[in-house]
Amino acid sequence: MNAKNMKKMPRKRSPLMTAAKAVMLVLSLVFSCAMPVLAGSGLLYNRESYGDNMAKTGIFMIFSAIFMTVGAILCLFRKNLPNILSAVLSVVGLILCLAMLKILTDHADTSGWTDKYTLSPVSGMYAARLLPCIIPAVMAAVIAAVQLCSYDLREQRRALKARKLAKKNAPAPPIV
């Protein structure tokens, strides 16, 4: 019996990994999707008063939200390619979001943007809304890396064990 004829063993699903994926998906829909999209669309909506540079920042913030959300969705699958893309898109989206946050908070501080009711700086509000994007993006990258590494290693161990078992159970050669 060679390796081609052997039946594939069913994969075990880890309850911890399933729970981590569920938590990551909810967090990514709230923080990675909604917050950057709302901040970016606000910058685009008020582009006449903020200028073209802030409108570009808003566009890039929306793209970062798309990258992080797609990365979170792709890590739900157990295949290799979606997990690689998930890790890359999550990290790229997070870096883009944090870079746009830095540009936005620097501009808000230099322009003196304040909340009209509490007169607190708006840069703190943007940071408080966009910094939690780190959690789901890192979770997506870690889940993708764990799935990528553990599944491949487990499959190699299974194949090696199956080859040893097939060799052990092979019929003896004729003595003639």
DRENPA-3360 file (N, C-alpha, C; in nm, 2 decimals, always signed):
BEGIN
1 = MNAKNMKK = +0.08/-0.12/+0.00/+0.00/+0.00/+0.00/+0.09/+0.12/+0.00 ~ +0.08/+0.20/-0.10/+0.17/+0.32/-0.11/+0.09/+0.44/-0.05 ~ +0.16/+0.56/-0.05/+0.10/+0.68/+0.01/-0.02/+0.73/-0.07 ~ -0.02/+0.70/-0.20/-0.14/+0.75/-0.28/-0.27/+0.68/-0.24 ~ -0.26/+0.55/-0.21/-0.38/+0.47/-0.18/-0.43/+0.49/-0.04 ~ -0.35/+0.55/+0.05/-0.39/+0.56/+0.19/-0.50/+0.67/+0.20 ~ -0.59/+0.64/+0.28/-0.70/+0.73/+0.30/-0.65/+0.85/+0.39 ~ -0.70/+0.97/+0.35/-0.66/+1.09/+0.43/-0.73/+1.09/+0.56;
9 = MPRKRSPL = -0.65/+1.11/+0.67/-0.71/+1.12/+0.80/-0.79/+1.25/+0.82 ~ -0.90/+1.25/+0.89/-0.97/+1.37/+0.91/-0.89/+1.46/+1.00 ~ -0.90/+1.59/+0.98/-0.84/+1.69/+1.06/-0.91/+1.71/+1.19 ~ -0.84/+1.73/+1.30/-0.91/+1.76/+1.42/-0.92/+1.91/+1.44 ~ -1.03/+1.95/+1.49/-1.05/+2.10/+1.51/-1.03/+2.13/+1.65 ~ -0.95/+2.23/+1.68/-0.92/+2.27/+1.81/-1.03/+2.37/+1.86 ~ -1.09/+2.34/+1.98/-1.19/+2.44/+2.03/-1.13/+2.57/+2.06 ~ -1.00/+2.57/+2.10/-0.93/+2.70/+2.13/-0.92/+2.78/+2.01;
17 = MTAAKAVM = -0.88/+2.72/+1.90/-0.86/+2.79/+1.77/-0.99/+2.84/+1.72 ~ -1.10/+2.76/+1.73/-1.23/+2.80/+1.69/-1.28/+2.92/+1.77 ~ -1.25/+2.92/+1.90/-1.29/+3.04/+1.98/-1.21/+3.16/+1.95 ~ -1.08/+3.14/+1.92/-0.99/+3.25/+1.88/-1.04/+3.31/+1.75 ~ -1.08/+3.23/+1.66/-1.13/+3.28/+1.53/-1.26/+3.36/+1.54 ~ -1.35/+3.31/+1.63/-1.47/+3.38/+1.65/-1.45/+3.52/+1.72 ~ -1.37/+3.52/+1.82/-1.33/+3.65/+1.88/-1.27/+3.74/+1.79 ~ -1.17/+3.69/+1.71/-1.10/+3.77/+1.61/-1.19/+3.83/+1.51;
25 = LVLSLVFS = -1.29/+3.75/+1.46/-1.38/+3.79/+1.36/-1.47/+3.91/+1.41 ~ -1.52/+3.89/+1.53/-1.60/+4.00/+1.59/-1.52/+4.13/+1.61 ~ -1.40/+4.11/+1.67/-1.32/+4.23/+1.69/-1.28/+4.29/+1.56 ~ -1.25/+4.22/+1.46/-1.21/+4.28/+1.33/-1.32/+4.35/+1.26 ~ -1.44/+4.30/+1.28/-1.56/+4.37/+1.22/-1.58/+4.50/+1.29 ~ -1.56/+4.51/+1.42/-1.58/+4.63/+1.49/-1.46/+4.72/+1.48 ~ -1.34/+4.68/+1.51/-1.23/+4.77/+1.51/-1.16/+4.78/+1.38 ~ -1.13/+4.67/+1.31/-1.05/+4.68/+1.18/-1.14/+4.72/+1.07;
33 = CAMPVLAG = -1.27/+4.70/+1.07/-1.35/+4.74/+0.96/-1.42/+4.87/+0.98 ~ -1.50/+4.88/+1.09/-1.58/+4.99/+1.11/-1.51/+5.12/+1.15 ~ -1.42/+5.11/+1.24/-1.35/+5.24/+1.28/-1.27/+5.31/+1.18 ~ -1.18/+5.24/+1.11/-1.10/+5.31/+1.00/-1.19/+5.35/+0.88 ~ -1.30/+5.28/+0.85/-1.38/+5.32/+0.74/-1.46/+5.45/+0.78 ~ -1.51/+5.45/+0.91/-1.58/+5.57/+0.95/-1.48/+5.69/+0.96 ~ -1.36/+5.67/+1.01/-1.27/+5.78/+1.02/-1.23/+5.83/+0.88 ~ -1.20/+5.73/+0.79/-1.16/+5.77/+0.65/-1.28/+5.83/+0.57;
41 = SGLLYNRE = -1.40/+5.78/+0.59/-1.51/+5.85/+0.52/-1.54/+5.99/+0.57 ~ -1.52/+6.01/+0.70/-1.53/+6.14/+0.76/-1.43/+6.24/+0.70 ~ -1.31/+6.19/+0.68/-1.21/+6.28/+0.61/-1.24/+6.30/+0.47 ~ -1.30/+6.20/+0.40/-1.34/+6.22/+0.26/-1.46/+6.32/+0.25 ~ -1.55/+6.30/+0.34/-1.68/+6.38/+0.34/-1.64/+6.53/+0.36 ~ -1.55/+6.56/+0.44/-1.51/+6.70/+0.47/-1.38/+6.74/+0.40 ~ -1.36/+6.68/+0.28/-1.23/+6.71/+0.21/-1.22/+6.86/+0.17 ~ -1.33/+6.93/+0.15/-1.32/+7.07/+0.11/-1.26/+7.15/+0.22;
49 = SYGDNMAK = -1.29/+7.12/+0.34/-1.23/+7.20/+0.45/-1.10/+7.15/+0.50 ~ -1.08/+7.02/+0.48/-0.95/+6.96/+0.53/-0.84/+6.96/+0.43 ~ -0.87/+6.96/+0.30/-0.77/+6.96/+0.20/-0.75/+6.82/+0.14 ~ -0.67/+6.82/+0.03/-0.65/+6.70/-0.05/-0.56/+6.60/+0.03 ~ -0.47/+6.65/+0.11/-0.38/+6.55/+0.18/-0.46/+6.47/+0.28 ~ -0.55/+6.53/+0.35/-0.64/+6.46/+0.44/-0.74/+6.37/+0.37 ~ -0.78/+6.41/+0.25/-0.87/+6.32/+0.17/-0.79/+6.19/+0.13 ~ -0.66/+6.21/+0.09/-0.58/+6.09/+0.06/-0.56/+6.01/+0.18;
57 = TGIFMIFS = -0.54/+6.07/+0.30/-0.52/+5.99/+0.42/-0.65/+5.91/+0.45 ~ -0.77/+5.97/+0.42/-0.89/+5.90/+0.44/-0.91/+5.78/+0.34 ~ -0.86/+5.80/+0.22/-0.87/+5.69/+0.12/-0.78/+5.57/+0.17 ~ -0.66/+5.61/+0.21/-0.56/+5.50/+0.25/-0.61/+5.44/+0.38 ~ -0.68/+5.51/+0.46/-0.74/+5.45/+0.59/-0.85/+5.35/+0.55 ~ -0.93/+5.38/+0.45/-1.03/+5.29/+0.41/-0.97/+5.16/+0.34 ~ -0.86/+5.18/+0.27/-0.79/+5.07/+0.21/-0.73/+4.98/+0.32 ~ -0.68/+5.04/+0.43/-0.62/+4.97/+0.54/-0.73/+4.88/+0.60;
65 = AIFMTVGA = -0.85/+4.94/+0.61/-0.96/+4.86/+0.67/-1.00/+4.74/+0.59 ~ -0.99/+4.76/+0.45/-1.02/+4.65/+0.36/-0.92/+4.54/+0.38 ~ -0.79/+4.58/+0.38/-0.68/+4.48/+0.39/-0.70/+4.40/+0.52 ~ -0.72/+4.47/+0.63/-0.73/+4.40/+0.76/-0.85/+4.31/+0.77 ~ -0.96/+4.36/+0.71/-1.08/+4.27/+0.71/-1.07/+4.15/+0.63 ~ -1.01/+4.17/+0.51/-0.99/+4.05/+0.42/-0.89/+3.96/+0.48 ~ -0.79/+4.01/+0.55/-0.69/+3.93/+0.62/-0.76/+3.85/+0.73 ~ -0.85/+3.91/+0.80/-0.92/+3.84/+0.91/-1.01/+3.73/+0.85;
73 = ILCLFRKN = -1.08/+3.76/+0.74/-1.16/+3.66/+0.68/-1.08/+3.54/+0.62 ~ -0.97/+3.57/+0.56/-0.89/+3.46/+0.50/-0.83/+3.37/+0.60 ~ -0.81/+3.41/+0.72/-0.75/+3.32/+0.82/-0.85/+3.22/+0.88 ~ -0.97/+3.24/+0.84/-1.07/+3.14/+0.88/-1.05/+3.00/+0.81 ~ -0.99/+3.01/+0.69/-0.97/+2.89/+0.61/-0.84/+2.82/+0.66 ~ -0.83/+2.69/+0.63/-0.72/+2.61/+0.68/-0.62/+2.58/+0.57 ~ -0.64/+2.63/+0.45/-0.54/+2.60/+0.34/-0.42/+2.69/+0.36 ~ -0.31/+2.66/+0.29/-0.19/+2.73/+0.30/-0.19/+2.87/+0.24;
81 = LPNILSAV = -0.24/+2.88/+0.11/-0.24/+3.01/+0.04/-0.33/+3.11/+0.12 ~ -0.45/+3.08/+0.16/-0.53/+3.19/+0.23/-0.46/+3.23/+0.36 ~ -0.39/+3.14/+0.43/-0.32/+3.17/+0.55/-0.20/+3.26/+0.53 ~ -0.13/+3.24/+0.42/-0.02/+3.33/+0.38/-0.07/+3.46/+0.35 ~ -0.17/+3.47/+0.26/-0.23/+3.60/+0.23/-0.29/+3.67/+0.35 ~ -0.35/+3.59/+0.44/-0.41/+3.65/+0.56/-0.30/+3.72/+0.64 ~ -0.19/+3.66/+0.67/-0.09/+3.72/+0.75/-0.03/+3.84/+0.68 ~ -0.01/+3.83/+0.55/+0.05/+3.95/+0.47/-0.05/+4.07/+0.47;
89 = LSVVGLIL = -0.18/+4.04/+0.44/-0.28/+4.15/+0.43/-0.30/+4.21/+0.57 ~ -0.31/+4.13/+0.67/-0.33/+4.18/+0.81/-0.22/+4.28/+0.85 ~ -0.09/+4.23/+0.82/+0.02/+4.32/+0.86/+0.03/+4.44/+0.78 ~ +0.01/+4.43/+0.65/+0.01/+4.55/+0.56/-0.10/+4.64/+0.60 ~ -0.22/+4.59/+0.62/-0.33/+4.68/+0.66/-0.31/+4.75/+0.79 ~ -0.25/+4.68/+0.89/-0.22/+4.74/+1.02/-0.11/+4.85/+1.00 ~ -0.01/+4.82/+0.93/+0.10/+4.92/+0.91/+0.04/+5.04/+0.84 ~ -0.04/+5.02/+0.74/-0.10/+5.13/+0.67/-0.19/+5.21/+0.76;
97 = CLAMLKIL = -0.27/+5.15/+0.84/-0.36/+5.21/+0.93/-0.29/+5.30/+1.03 ~ -0.18/+5.24/+1.09/-0.10/+5.31/+1.19/-0.03/+5.43/+1.13 ~ +0.02/+5.41/+1.01/+0.09/+5.52/+0.94/-0.01/+5.64/+0.91 ~ -0.13/+5.61/+0.87/-0.23/+5.71/+0.85/-0.28/+5.77/+0.98 ~ -0.28/+5.69/+1.08/-0.32/+5.75/+1.21/-0.21/+5.85/+1.26 ~ -0.09/+5.82/+1.24/+0.02/+5.91/+1.27/+0.01/+6.04/+1.19 ~ -0.01/+6.03/+1.06/-0.03/+6.15/+0.98/-0.15/+6.23/+1.03 ~ -0.26/+6.16/+1.06/-0.38/+6.23/+1.10/-0.37/+6.30/+1.23;
105 = TDHADTSG = -0.31/+6.23/+1.33/-0.29/+6.29/+1.46/-0.19/+6.41/+1.46 ~ -0.09/+6.40/+1.38/+0.01/+6.51/+1.36/-0.06/+6.63/+1.30 ~ -0.14/+6.61/+1.20/-0.22/+6.72/+1.14/-0.32/+6.78/+1.23 ~ -0.39/+6.69/+1.31/-0.49/+6.74/+1.40/-0.42/+6.82/+1.51 ~ -0.30/+6.78/+1.56/-0.24/+6.86/+1.66/-0.18/+6.99/+1.61 ~ -0.12/+6.99/+1.49/-0.07/+7.12/+1.44/-0.18/+7.21/+1.40 ~ -0.30/+7.16/+1.36/-0.41/+7.25/+1.32/-0.49/+7.29/+1.44 ~ -0.47/+7.23/+1.56/-0.55/+7.26/+1.68/-0.69/+7.21/+1.68;
113 = WTDKYTLS = -0.71/+7.10/+1.62/-0.85/+7.04/+1.62/-0.89/+7.00/+1.76 ~ -1.00/+7.05/+1.80/-1.05/+7.01/+1.94/-1.20/+6.97/+1.93 ~ -1.24/+6.90/+2.03/-1.38/+6.86/+2.04/-1.46/+6.99/+2.08 ~ -1.57/+7.01/+2.01/-1.64/+7.14/+2.04/-1.71/+7.14/+2.17 ~ -1.73/+7.03/+2.24/-1.80/+7.02/+2.36/-1.70/+7.02/+2.48 ~ -1.60/+6.93/+2.47/-1.51/+6.92/+2.58/-1.38/+6.99/+2.56 ~ -1.36/+7.04/+2.44/-1.23/+7.11/+2.41/-1.11/+7.03/+2.42 ~ -1.12/+6.90/+2.42/-1.01/+6.81/+2.43/-0.96/+6.78/+2.28;
121 = PVSGMYAA = -0.83/+6.76/+2.27/-0.77/+6.74/+2.13/-0.84/+6.62/+2.06 ~ -0.86/+6.64/+1.94/-0.92/+6.53/+1.85/-0.83/+6.42/+1.83 ~ -0.70/+6.45/+1.83/-0.60/+6.34/+1.81/-0.61/+6.23/+1.91 ~ -0.64/+6.26/+2.03/-0.66/+6.15/+2.13/-0.78/+6.07/+2.10 ~ -0.89/+6.13/+2.05/-1.01/+6.06/+2.01/-0.98/+5.96/+1.89 ~ -0.90/+6.01/+1.79/-0.87/+5.92/+1.68/-0.78/+5.81/+1.72 ~ -0.68/+5.84/+1.81/-0.60/+5.73/+1.86/-0.68/+5.63/+1.94 ~ -0.77/+5.67/+2.02/-0.85/+5.58/+2.10/-0.94/+5.49/+2.02;
129 = RLLPCIIP = -0.98/+5.54/+1.90/-1.07/+5.47/+1.81/-0.99/+5.37/+1.72 ~ -0.87/+5.41/+1.68/-0.80/+5.34/+1.58/-0.69/+5.24/+1.64 ~ -0.64/+5.27/+1.75/-0.54/+5.18/+1.81/-0.59/+5.04/+1.84 ~ -0.71/+5.02/+1.88/-0.76/+4.88/+1.90/-0.76/+4.80/+1.78 ~ -0.73/+4.85/+1.66/-0.72/+4.77/+1.54/-0.60/+4.68/+1.55 ~ -0.51/+4.71/+1.64/-0.39/+4.62/+1.65/-0.43/+4.48/+1.70 ~ -0.52/+4.47/+1.79/-0.56/+4.34/+1.85/-0.61/+4.24/+1.74 ~ -0.71/+4.28/+1.66/-0.76/+4.18/+1.56/-0.66/+4.15/+1.45;
137 = AVMAAVIA = -0.58/+4.25/+1.41/-0.49/+4.23/+1.30/-0.37/+4.13/+1.35 ~ -0.33/+4.15/+1.47/-0.22/+4.06/+1.53/-0.28/+3.93/+1.55 ~ -0.41/+3.92/+1.60/-0.47/+3.79/+1.61/-0.48/+3.71/+1.48 ~ -0.52/+3.78/+1.38/-0.53/+3.72/+1.24/-0.40/+3.67/+1.20 ~ -0.29/+3.75/+1.21/-0.16/+3.71/+1.17/-0.11/+3.59/+1.25 ~ -0.14/+3.59/+1.38/-0.09/+3.48/+1.47/-0.17/+3.35/+1.43 ~ -0.30/+3.36/+1.42/-0.38/+3.24/+1.38/-0.34/+3.19/+1.25 ~ -0.32/+3.27/+1.15/-0.27/+3.22/+1.02/-0.14/+3.15/+1.03;
145 = AVQLCSYD = -0.04/+3.21/+1.11/+0.09/+3.15/+1.13/+0.08/+3.01/+1.20 ~ -0.01/+3.01/+1.30/-0.02/+2.88/+1.38/-0.08/+2.77/+1.28 ~ -0.19/+2.81/+1.21/-0.25/+2.71/+1.12/-0.15/+2.67/+1.01 ~ -0.07/+2.76/+0.96/+0.02/+2.73/+0.85/+0.13/+2.64/+0.90 ~ +0.19/+2.67/+1.02/+0.29/+2.58/+1.07/+0.24/+2.45/+1.13 ~ +0.14/+2.45/+1.21/+0.10/+2.33/+1.27/+0.03/+2.23/+1.18 ~ -0.04/+2.28/+1.08/-0.10/+2.18/+0.99/+0.00/+2.11/+0.90 ~ +0.10/+2.19/+0.85/+0.21/+2.13/+0.77/+0.29/+2.03/+0.85;
153 = LREQRRAL = +0.32/+2.06/+0.97/+0.40/+1.97/+1.05/+0.32/+1.85/+1.09 ~ +0.20/+1.87/+1.12/+0.11/+1.75/+1.15/+0.10/+1.66/+1.03 ~ +0.08/+1.71/+0.92/+0.07/+1.63/+0.80/+0.19/+1.55/+0.77 ~ +0.31/+1.61/+0.79/+0.44/+1.54/+0.77/+0.45/+1.43/+0.87 ~ +0.41/+1.45/+1.00/+0.42/+1.35/+1.10/+0.32/+1.23/+1.06 ~ +0.20/+1.26/+1.02/+0.11/+1.16/+0.98/+0.16/+1.08/+0.86 ~ +0.22/+1.14/+0.76/+0.27/+1.07/+0.65/+0.38/+0.98/+0.69 ~ +0.47/+1.03/+0.77/+0.59/+0.95/+0.82/+0.54/+0.83/+0.90;
161 = KARKLAKK = +0.44/+0.85/+0.98/+0.38/+0.74/+1.06/+0.32/+0.64/+0.97 ~ +0.24/+0.68/+0.87/+0.17/+0.59/+0.78/+0.27/+0.51/+0.70 ~ +0.38/+0.57/+0.66/+0.49/+0.50/+0.58/+0.55/+0.39/+0.67 ~ +0.58/+0.43/+0.79/+0.64/+0.33/+0.88/+0.54/+0.21/+0.91 ~ +0.41/+0.24/+0.93/+0.31/+0.14/+0.95/+0.30/+0.05/+0.82 ~ +0.30/+0.11/+0.71/+0.28/+0.04/+0.58/+0.40/-0.05/+0.56 ~ +0.52/+0.00/+0.60/+0.64/-0.09/+0.58/+0.64/-0.20/+0.68 ~ +0.59/-0.18/+0.80/+0.59/-0.28/+0.91/+0.49/-0.39/+0.87;
169 = NAPAPPIV = +0.37/-0.35/+0.81/+0.27/-0.44/+0.78/+0.28/-0.50/+0.64 ~ +0.39/-0.47/+0.57/+0.40/-0.52/+0.43/+0.43/-0.68/+0.44 ~ +0.38/-0.75/+0.34/+0.40/-0.89/+0.34/+0.55/-0.93/+0.33 ~ +0.59/-1.04/+0.38/+0.73/-1.08/+0.38/+0.76/-1.12/+0.23 ~ +0.89/-1.10/+0.19/+0.92/-1.15/+0.06/+0.93/-1.30/+0.05 ~ +0.91/-1.36/-0.06/+0.91/-1.50/-0.07/+1.06/-1.55/-0.05 ~ +1.07/-1.67/+0.01/+1.20/-1.73/+0.05/+1.26/-1.80/-0.07 ~ +1.19/-1.85/-0.16/+1.23/-1.93/-0.27/+1.36/-1.88/-0.33;
% end
